[in-house]
Amino acid sequence: MAVVARAGRGGGGSPFSSALRSFFSYRIFVSAMFTLLFFATASVLFSSHPAHLSDDTSEIETTGRAYMHRTFLALKSDPLKTRLDLIHKQASDHIMLVNAYASYARKLKLEISKQLKMFDDMAQNFSDLGLKPTYRTALFESDEAVDEEILRQFEKEVKDKIKVARLMIAENKESYDNQLKIQKLKDTIFAVNELLVKAKKNGAFASLIAARSTPKSLHCLAMRLMGERIANPEKYRDEKPKPDFEDPLLYHYAIFSDNVIAVSVVVNSAVKNAEEPWKHVFHIVTNKMNLAAMKVWFKMRPVKGGAHVEVKAVEEFTFLNSSYVPVLRQLESANLQKVYLDNKADNETQDEKNMKSSGNTDTKHLSMLNHLKFYLPEMYPKLHRILFLDDDVVVQKDLTALWKVDLDNKVNGAVETCFGSFHRYAHYLNFSHPLIKDKFNPKACAWAFGMNIFDLDAWRRERLTDQYHYWQDLNEDQSLWKVGTLPPGLMTFYSTTKSLDKSWHVLGLGYNPSISMDEIKKAAVIHYNGNMKPWLDIAMNQFKELWTKYVDSEMEFVQMCNFGL
């Protein structure tokens, strides 16, 4: 070749010689390339080892030299090796899937001991299958051709286990999905419950504001009546007291309120259901601010049937002063004013049920109107019996039979309110105080104010007003009870109260929606005690009509003030 090259460089030579040189150069180049490729392939094959499973592993090996070995075997056109590799990969994938569900079971704590054992056993079965001597030797450690019969048997066992694994996963997947749904539902319920609690608190607060505030319609009515009084003073001059107001042979009622529309409903309902309305006398006591409005109402809308109405202001009972009445004296003290007005947080400790009947922040406890019931014998000295009615009641039957009820020489005829452990004396009084503990039975049944028939002669004989003063003086620091007039009433009339049939007085229409209509229809008096008074927008609709049907809706000022009847 050197000679030929040199000849070429010398510039001589035939065309045939030139072509021959090109042919031999190409063959040399191709031979060199095939030689290099052969040595590279041989080097890789001889440096690889047969695939095997290590003794300390629980999974079928899918990477490294064994996988490379099978790959090169597959390149040598062994279809069984390729099939073995696919089977091996399927088994490995399902081992990973089973282990993943086992990990999921640990996280969700679903029947953990049972399900984890199933998943662990399944993963171990896959691993043990590859460790069988027959399969390990013939399929993974041998460089010989794969035995098709053994491969078919191995494939059958792998597919059977894959089928079992898939069934087990499918069976438990629903449990995992349900558990996730349950957990999400629990989270949703918890969040909704928090919103519900917050909404209830806001609703209770709004309801309390509505109950404690004067509705615009009531304020409008009082202003219209006052305007009428100012515009026509000659029509509303005070009249002399009628002798019927002190006649003990008539049926006398006591109503203490500053709510004109509420008082009118009590009077109208009692008169309309009375068999002899001309024998009924209503003693209405209000405060000085609403005195004129109350008088104008009953002047403009006189009671039908000949019933008698007396309207007075609490200030007209001059004996009710701070030197005689403990409550008035205590209200003048700075300490009690702080308790009532400033220290509301301490007073806001009762449960919601107690708030329904008498919230601790209710300023009505500051009004003397709320305490007048304890001075009935002095206010009406010539009367023998009197029926006390709250302004949130409706009379549905003739009540004259109450004046004939035998009270067994007791003072107070009232309907008891206890049932089970509820509304017992322990609910209203502080039995940790030694005096309360010594004088009263905590399991004694409580009763209700709102409709009470009082024997004023027995009251005077027992000197119960003095007894009331005694307890009120002791409670200046509120160590016996918190606020309200029912606790001192329970103490004052302890052992001097006659229980009346429950049909005389049905309570709870201002807070309890579950009272049956049959019970209400049988009642002589229904009582809207609670925050949901019938003249408020928050009143319960199913009970409101029982009150509104006694409202004088034809009265011009009622129409003008938009009572929404």
C-alpha positions in Angstrom: 0.0 0.0 0.0 2.9 2.3 0.6 4.1 1.7 -2.9 0.8 2.5 -4.4 0.6 5.6 -2.3 4.0 6.7 -3.3 3.2 6.1 -7.0 0.1 8.2 -6.6 2.0 11.0 -5.1 4.4 10.8 -8.1 1.6 11.7 -10.3 1.7 8.5 -12.4 -0.8 5.5 -12.4 -3.8 4.3 -14.3 -7.5 4.8 -13.4 -7.8 1.1 -12.6 -5.1 1.4 -9.9 -6.8 4.3 -8.3 -10.2 2.5 -8.0 -8.5 -0.5 -6.5 -6.9 1.6 -3.8 -10.2 3.1 -2.9 -11.9 -0.3 -2.6 -9.3 -1.7 -0.3 -9.4 1.4 2.0 -13.2 1.1 2.5 -12.9 -2.6 3.4 -10.2 -1.9 6.0 -12.4 0.8 7.6 -15.5 -1.5 7.8 -13.5 -4.4 9.2 -12.1 -2.2 12.0 -15.6 -0.9 13.0 -17.1 -4.4 13.3 -14.0 -5.5 15.3 -14.5 -2.7 17.8 -18.3 -3.4 18.1 -17.6 -7.1 18.7 -15.1 -6.4 21.5 -17.5 -3.9 23.2 -20.4 -6.3 23.2 -18.3 -9.2 24.5 -17.0 -7.0 27.3 -20.5 -6.1 28.5 -21.8 -9.7 28.3 -18.8 -11.2 30.2 -18.9 -8.5 32.9 -22.7 -9.2 33.7 -23.9 -11.9 36.3 -27.1 -14.0 36.3 -30.1 -12.4 38.0 -30.9 -13.6 41.4 -32.9 -12.7 44.5 -31.0 -11.7 47.7 -31.8 -13.5 50.9 -32.5 -10.3 52.8 -35.1 -8.8 50.5 -38.9 -9.3 50.5 -39.4 -8.0 47.0 -38.6 -9.4 43.5 -35.5 -7.6 42.1 -36.4 -5.5 39.1 -33.3 -3.3 38.6 -29.5 -3.6 38.3 -27.6 -6.4 36.7 -30.3 -9.0 36.6 -32.6 -6.6 34.7 -29.8 -5.8 32.3 -29.0 -9.4 31.9 -32.6 -10.3 31.0 -32.7 -7.3 28.6 -29.7 -8.6 26.7 -31.1 -12.1 26.7 -34.3 -10.6 25.2 -32.1 -8.9 22.6 -30.9 -12.4 21.7 -34.5 -13.1 20.6 -35.6 -15.3 23.5 -39.4 -14.5 23.7 -39.8 -16.5 27.0 -37.3 -14.2 28.7 -39.3 -11.2 27.6 -42.5 -12.8 28.9 -40.8 -13.6 32.2 -39.7 -10.0 32.5 -43.3 -8.8 32.0 -44.6 -11.2 34.6 -41.9 -10.2 37.0 -42.8 -6.5 36.5 -46.6 -7.2 37.1 -45.8 -8.9 40.3 -43.6 -6.1 41.5 -46.2 -3.5 40.6 -48.8 -5.3 42.7 -46.4 -5.6 45.6 -46.0 -1.8 45.6 -49.8 -1.4 45.3 -50.5 -3.7 48.3 -47.9 -1.9 50.4 -49.4 1.4 49.5 -52.9 0.3 50.7 -51.3 -1.1 53.8 -49.7 2.3 54.5 -53.1 3.9 53.8 -54.8 1.6 56.3 -52.3 2.6 59.0 -53.0 6.3 58.4 -56.8 5.9 58.5 -56.7 3.3 61.4 -59.3 1.2 59.6 -59.6 -2.2 61.4 -55.9 -1.9 61.6 -54.9 -5.3 62.9 -57.1 -7.2 60.4 -56.5 -5.3 57.2 -52.8 -4.7 57.8 -52.3 -8.4 58.3 -54.1 -9.2 55.0 -52.0 -6.7 53.0 -48.7 -7.8 54.6 -49.5 -11.4 53.9 -50.3 -10.6 50.3 -47.0 -8.8 49.8 -45.1 -11.7 51.5 -46.9 -14.2 49.2 -45.6 -12.3 46.1 -42.1 -12.3 47.5 -42.2 -15.9 48.5 -43.3 -16.9 45.1 -40.0 -15.7 43.5 -38.0 -17.4 46.3 -39.3 -20.9 45.5 -36.3 -23.1 44.6 -37.9 -24.3 41.4 -38.6 -20.9 40.0 -35.5 -19.3 41.4 -33.2 -21.8 39.8 -34.9 -22.2 36.5 -36.0 -18.7 35.9 -33.7 -16.2 37.6 -30.3 -17.9 38.3 -29.9 -19.9 35.1 -28.4 -18.5 31.9 -30.0 -21.4 29.9 -33.1 -21.1 27.9 -36.3 -20.6 30.0 -38.3 -23.8 30.5 -41.7 -22.9 29.1 -43.6 -25.3 31.3 -42.1 -23.8 34.5 -42.7 -20.3 33.2 -46.4 -21.1 32.5 -46.8 -22.5 36.0 -45.0 -19.4 37.5 -47.2 -17.1 35.4 -50.4 -18.9 36.5 -49.4 -18.5 40.2 -48.5 -14.9 39.7 -51.8 -14.1 38.0 -53.8 -15.9 40.7 -52.2 -13.8 43.3 -52.7 -10.7 41.3 -56.4 -11.6 41.0 -56.6 -12.1 44.8 -54.8 -8.8 45.4 -57.1 -6.9 43.0 -60.2 -8.4 44.7 -58.9 -7.5 48.1 -58.1 -4.0 47.1 -61.4 -3.5 45.4 -63.2 -4.8 48.5 -61.4 -2.5 50.8 -61.2 0.5 48.5 -64.9 1.3 49.3 -64.0 1.3 53.0 -61.3 3.8 52.4 -63.5 6.0 50.3 -66.3 5.8 52.9 -63.9 6.6 55.6 -62.7 9.7 53.7 -66.3 10.7 53.2 -67.1 10.2 56.9 -64.0 12.2 57.9 -65.0 15.0 55.5 -68.6 14.8 56.8 -67.3 15.0 60.4 -65.2 18.1 59.5 -68.3 19.6 57.8 -70.5 18.9 60.8 -68.0 20.3 63.2 -67.7 23.5 61.1 -71.5 23.8 60.7 -71.9 23.2 64.5 -69.6 26.0 65.2 -71.6 28.3 62.9 -74.8 27.0 64.6 -73.5 27.8 68.1 -72.5 31.2 66.9 -75.8 31.8 65.2 -77.7 30.6 68.3 -75.7 33.0 70.5 -76.3 35.9 68.1 -80.0 34.9 67.8 -80.4 34.8 71.6 -78.7 38.1 71.9 -80.9 39.7 69.2 -84.0 38.1 70.8 -82.9 39.5 74.2 -82.5 43.0 72.7 -85.9 42.7 71.0 -87.6 41.5 74.3 -86.0 44.2 76.4 -86.5 47.1 74.0 -89.8 49.0 73.5 -91.2 48.2 70.1 -91.9 51.2 67.8 -95.6 50.4 67.7 -95.9 50.5 71.5 -94.0 53.8 71.7 -96.2 55.2 68.9 -99.4 54.2 70.6 -98.3 55.8 73.9 -97.4 59.0 72.1 -100.7 59.1 70.1 -102.6 58.7 73.4 -100.6 61.4 75.1 -101.2 63.7 72.1 -104.9 63.1 72.4 -104.8 63.9 76.1 -102.9 67.2 75.4 -105.2 68.1 72.5 -108.4 67.5 74.5 -107.8 68.0 78.2 -111.4 68.6 79.0 -112.4 65.2 77.8 -110.0 63.4 80.0 -110.4 65.0 83.4 -110.0 62.7 86.4 -113.2 61.3 87.9 -114.0 60.6 91.5 -113.4 57.0 92.6 -116.4 54.7 92.2 -117.7 52.8 95.3 -117.5 49.7 93.2 -113.7 49.9 93.4 -113.8 48.9 97.0 -116.9 46.6 97.0 -115.6 43.3 98.4 -118.7 41.5 96.9 -117.4 42.1 93.4 -114.6 40.2 91.5 -111.4 42.3 91.7 -108.4 42.0 89.5 -104.9 43.5 89.9 -102.8 44.3 86.8 -99.5 46.2 87.1 -98.0 47.3 83.8 -96.8 50.2 81.7 -97.9 48.4 78.4 -101.2 49.8 77.2 -102.0 47.3 74.5 -101.1 44.4 76.7 -103.3 45.6 79.6 -106.2 46.2 77.2 -106.0 42.6 75.9 -106.0 41.2 79.5 -109.1 43.2 80.3 -110.9 42.5 77.0 -110.3 38.8 77.2 -111.5 38.6 80.8 -114.6 40.6 80.1 -115.6 38.8 76.9 -115.4 35.4 78.7 -117.1 36.6 81.9 -120.7 35.4 82.5 -121.5 38.6 84.5 -119.0 41.2 83.3 -120.6 44.0 85.4 -119.4 42.3 88.6 -115.7 42.5 87.6 -113.4 45.3 88.7 -110.0 45.8 87.2 -107.4 47.7 89.2 -104.7 48.9 86.8 -101.5 50.4 88.2 -98.9 51.9 85.9 -96.0 54.4 86.2 -96.4 58.1 86.1 -95.0 58.3 82.5 -97.8 56.0 81.1 -100.6 57.1 83.4 -102.2 59.5 81.0 -101.9 57.2 78.0 -103.5 54.4 80.0 -106.4 56.6 81.1 -107.0 57.9 77.6 -107.2 54.4 76.2 -109.9 53.3 78.6 -111.8 56.6 78.0 -111.7 56.2 74.3 -112.4 52.5 74.4 -114.6 51.9 77.4 -114.9 48.2 78.6 -118.1 46.6 77.4 -120.5 44.7 79.6 -120.4 47.2 82.4 -117.1 46.1 83.9 -115.3 48.7 86.0 -111.7 49.9 85.4 -109.6 51.9 87.8 -106.3 53.3 86.6 -103.7 54.7 89.1 -100.0 55.5 89.2 -97.7 53.7 91.6 -96.7 57.1 92.9 -100.2 57.5 94.3 -99.6 54.9 96.9 -97.6 57.2 99.1 -96.7 54.5 101.7 -94.5 52.8 99.1 -91.3 54.8 99.8 -87.7 53.9 100.6 -88.3 54.0 104.3 -90.8 51.2 104.1 -89.9 49.2 100.9 -86.6 47.4 101.1 -86.3 47.2 97.3 -86.5 51.0 96.9 -84.0 51.5 99.7 -81.6 49.0 98.1 -82.0 50.6 94.7 -80.7 53.9 96.2 -77.5 52.1 97.4 -74.5 52.4 95.1 -73.6 48.7 95.6 -76.9 47.4 94.3 -77.0 49.8 91.4 -73.6 48.4 90.5 -74.9 44.8 90.7 -77.9 45.6 88.5 -76.4 48.0 86.0 -72.6 47.5 85.8 -71.9 43.9 86.8 -73.8 42.2 84.0 -71.1 39.7 83.4 -71.6 38.2 86.8 -75.3 38.1 86.3 -75.1 36.3 83.0 -74.4 32.9 84.4 -77.8 31.2 84.2 -78.6 28.7 81.5 -80.8 29.5 78.5 -83.9 28.0 80.0 -83.7 30.3 83.0 -83.1 33.2 80.6 -86.4 32.4 78.9 -88.5 33.3 81.9 -86.4 36.0 83.5 -83.1 37.3 82.1 -80.7 38.6 84.7 -80.2 41.8 82.7 -83.9 42.6 82.5 -84.3 46.1 83.9 -87.9 45.4 84.9 -86.5 44.2 88.2 -85.6 47.9 88.8 -89.3 48.9 88.4 -91.5 49.1 91.5 -94.3 47.8 89.3 -92.7 44.4 89.5 -92.7 44.4 93.3 -96.3 45.7 93.9 -97.7 42.2 94.1 -96.2 42.0 97.6 -98.2 45.0 98.9 -101.7 44.0 97.8 -103.3 44.0 101.3 -102.2 47.5 101.9 -103.1 48.8 98.5 -106.6 47.4 98.7 -107.4 47.3 102.4 -111.1 46.8 102.0 -110.9 43.7 99.8 -111.0 40.1 100.9 -109.7 38.4 97.8 -108.1 39.6 94.6 -106.9 37.9 91.5 -103.4 39.0 90.3 -102.8 38.8 86.5 -99.6 39.5 84.6 -99.9 41.7 81.5 -98.8 38.9 79.2 -101.8 36.6 79.9 -105.0 36.0 78.0 -108.2 34.9 79.8 -110.1 32.2 77.9 -112.8 31.3 80.4 -114.9 32.8 83.2 -112.7 33.0 86.3 -115.3 33.7 89.0 -114.9 30.1 90.3 -111.5 31.1 91.6 -113.1 33.4 94.2 -115.0 30.3 95.5 -111.9 28.0 95.6 -111.2 26.6 99.1 -107.6 27.7 99.9 -107.5 25.7 103.2 -106.7 28.9 105.1 -103.7 29.5 102.9 -102.8 32.8 101.2 -101.8 32.0 97.7 -103.6 29.9 95.1 -101.3 29.1 92.3 -100.4 26.4 89.7 -97.3 24.4 90.4 -94.7 24.3 87.6 -92.3 21.5 88.8 -91.8 18.2 86.9 -89.1 15.8 87.7 -86.1 17.7 89.0 -87.1 20.9 87.2 -88.5 24.0 88.8 -87.8 23.0 92.4 -86.8 25.4 95.1 -83.1 24.5 94.5 -83.3 26.0 91.1 -84.2 29.5 92.4 -82.5 29.7 95.9 -78.9 29.5 97.1 -78.9 26.4 99.3 -75.3 26.8 100.1 -76.4 29.6 102.4 -77.1 28.1 105.9 -80.3 30.1 106.4 -81.8 28.9 103.2 -80.7 25.3 103.9 -82.2 25.4 107.3 -85.6 27.0 106.4 -86.5 25.4 103.0 -86.6 22.0 101.3 -84.6 22.1 98.0 -87.0 19.6 96.5 -90.1 21.6 97.2 -92.2 22.3 94.1 -92.1 25.8 92.7 -95.2 27.6 91.4 -95.7 30.6 89.1 -96.7 34.2 89.3 -99.0 35.4 86.5 -102.4 34.1 87.7 -102.7 34.0 91.5 -105.7 34.2 93.7 -104.8 35.8 97.0 -106.7 35.7 100.3 -105.9 39.1 101.6 -107.4 38.4 105.0 -105.2 35.4 105.5 -102.3 37.5 104.2 -102.8 40.1 106.8 -103.2 37.5 109.5 -99.9 35.8 108.6 -98.2 39.2 108.2 -96.5 38.0 105.0 -95.5 41.4 103.8 -93.2 41.6 106.9 -91.9 38.2 106.0 -91.1 39.5 102.5 -89.3 42.5 104.0 -87.3 40.2 106.2 -86.0 38.1 103.3 -85.5 41.2 101.0 -83.4 42.9 103.7 -81.2 39.8 104.1 -80.6 39.6 100.3 -79.1 43.1 99.9 -75.8 41.4 98.9 -77.7 38.9 96.7 -76.4 35.9 98.8 -79.9 34.3 99.0 -81.0 34.7 95.3 -79.8 36.7 92.4 -82.6 38.8 90.9 -86.4 38.6 90.2 -89.5 38.4 92.3 -90.3 34.7 92.1 -87.5 33.6 94.6 -88.7 36.0 97.3 -92.3 34.9 96.5 -91.4 31.3 96.9 -89.9 32.1 100.3 -92.7 34.4 101.4 -95.5 32.0 100.5 -93.6 28.9 101.5 -96.2 26.5 103.2 -99.0 29.1 102.6 -99.6 28.2 98.9 -102.5 26.1 97.7 -101.9 24.2 94.5 -104.5 24.8 91.8 -105.5 22.5 88.9 -103.1 23.0 86.0 -105.9 23.8 83.6 -106.4 27.2 85.4 -103.0 28.5 84.2 -100.9 27.2 81.2 -97.5 28.7 81.0 -94.7 28.8 78.4 -96.3 30.4 75.3 -93.4 32.9 75.2 -90.7 30.3 74.9 -92.0 26.7 74.5 -93.3 25.8 71.0 -94.2 22.2 72.0 -97.2 23.1 74.1 -100.2 21.2 72.7 -103.2 23.1 71.4 -105.5 20.7 73.4 -103.8 21.8 76.6 -104.1 25.5 75.6 -107.8 25.1 74.6 -108.6 23.6 78.0 -106.8 26.4 79.9 -108.7 29.2 81.7 -105.6 31.5 81.4 -102.7 31.2 79.0 -99.4 32.9 79.8 -96.8 34.2 77.4 -94.0 34.1 79.9 -90.6 34.3 78.2 -89.0 36.6 75.7 -91.3 35.9 72.8 -94.1 38.2 73.8 -97.2 38.2 71.5 -96.8 41.9 70.7 -93.3 41.4 69.5 -92.1 40.4 66.0 -90.3 37.4 67.6 -93.6 35.9 68.9 -94.3 32.3 68.0 -96.8 32.4 65.1 -98.8 29.3 66.3 -99.7 31.1 69.5 -99.9 34.7 68.4 -103.5 34.6 67.1 -104.7 33.6 70.6 -103.6 37.0 71.7 -104.3 39.2 68.7 -108.0 38.3 68.5 -108.5 40.3 71.7 -106.7 43.4 70.4 -109.0 46.3 69.6 -107.9 46.5 66.0 -110.7 49.0 65.3 -109.1 51.6 67.5 -107.7 54.3 65.2 -104.3 54.6 67.0 -103.7 50.9 66.8 -104.2 51.1 63.0 -102.0 54.1 62.7 -99.1 52.6 64.7 -98.9 49.5 62.5 -99.1 46.6 65.0 -99.0 44.1 62.2 -102.1 42.3 63.4 
